[in-house]
Amino acid sequence: EFIVAGDDRRYVYWAERRGRGLFLRASPIDVSTLLQDKLFERVETVVLTSATLASAGRFDFIRRRLGLADSDEEDGNAVAAKTDELVAPSGYNYEEQAVLYLPPQMPDPRSPQWADAAAREVIKLLEISGGRAFVLSTSLSGMRALYERVAPEVDFPCFVQGSASKAGLLEKFRTTPNAVLFATASFWQGVDVRGRQLSCVIIDKLPFAVPTDPVVAARQRFIEDQGGSSFYSYSIPQAVITLKQGVGRLIRSASDRGLLAVLDPRLRKQAYGRLFLESLPPCRITSDLSEAAAVFEQDAPAVR
């Protein structure tokens, strides 16, 4: 009845068809009021902790999303309570354990040339790492396109999301030497593969949320209606956090070493790219494949 009425402007409503089923859904556009009523006003102290709460070293995005703006900020949904914050240093030495590779030349991710160029880069990176890689895509279509282009061209066992359960694919990856897993969505987070078996994480594009998603569209419209910039206040911080989650699949222990690669040229060509780079672990960055390969040498030289 609540969904069919659809008269609470704090929610977004939509219908979703899957197979023979039709699902009616409603989701809050702004969760701050709910959290204030159900949590912050009922508990004296709350500790919020995660490896990916901050964006560009700041908590502004998550504060706004949760209604935790400082009391002196002009935010009608802000919780009138004292909040403290801390960005704790990582326990890993990313300068020594990882290298971030950014290709020197890549077409625009929206261009027809993108898929072939991305596949060529993936093939070169897999040869360097000897397989042992996650290739993470921002969409199912992008994942399938890379898998279909890359798998026939490499001598490593290749698995693709959807061919088995998530648990089954992870077990195959862990137990198959030099395996490569092509995946999206759920494999960007909550996946832990330690040691040499996962030595390379390749991300195809910056993980911006799909603008046609009803919840994303409603939240962007909510920000715009209040005079803000949905791109800088919502899209970029959300994508930064997702990218950090994907990159975080690589270094899972103090002894891990490996290669990170982000194929999206917007990291360097667009002004907002620095916000992504500032949010990533302090890796050495290179556009030279030979320097990227040095991370697999025990006494790897410094990469400028």
Stockholm file with secondary structure:
# STOCKHOLM 1.0

chainA/1-304         EFIVAGDDRRYVYWAERRGRGLFLRASPIDVSTLLQDKLFERVETVVLTSATLASAGRFDFIRRRLGLADSDEEDGNAVAAKTDELVAPSGYNYEEQAVLYLPPQMPDPRSPQWADAAAREVIKLLEISGGRAFVLSTSLSGMRALYERVAPEVDFPCFVQGSASKAGLLEKFRTTPNAVLFATASFWQGVDVRGRQLSCVIIDKLPFAVPTDPVVAARQRFIEDQGGSSFYSYSIPQAVITLKQGVGRLIRSASDRGLLAVLDPRLRKQAYGRLFLESLPPCRITSDLSEAAAVFEQDAPAVR
#=GR chainA/1-304 SS CHHHHCCCTTEEEEEEEETTEEEEEEEESCCHHHHIIIIITTCSCCCCCCTTCCBTTBCHHHHHHHTCCCTTSCCTTCCSSCCCCCCCCCSSCHHHHEEEECCSCCCCTTSTTHHHHHHHHHHHHHHHHTSCEEEEESSHHHHHHHHHHHGGGCSSCEEETTSSCHHHHHHHHHHSTTCEEEEEGGGGSSCCCCSTTSCEEEECSCCCCCTTSHHHHHHHHHHHHTTCCHIIIIIHHHHHHHHHHHHTTSCCSTTCCEEEEECCTHHHHSTTHHHHHHHSCCCEEESCHHHHHGGGSTTCCCCC
#=GC SS_cons         CHHHHCCCTTEEEEEEEETTEEEEEEEESCCHHHHIIIIITTCSCCCCCCTTCCBTTBCHHHHHHHTCCCTTSCCTTCCSSCCCCCCCCCSSCHHHHEEEECCSCCCCTTSTTHHHHHHHHHHHHHHHHTSCEEEEESSHHHHHHHHHHHGGGCSSCEEETTSSCHHHHHHHHHHSTTCEEEEEGGGGSSCCCCSTTSCEEEECSCCCCCTTSHHHHHHHHHHHHTTCCHIIIIIHHHHHHHHHHHHTTSCCSTTCCEEEEECCTHHHHSTTHHHHHHHSCCCEEESCHHHHHGGGSTTCCCCC
//
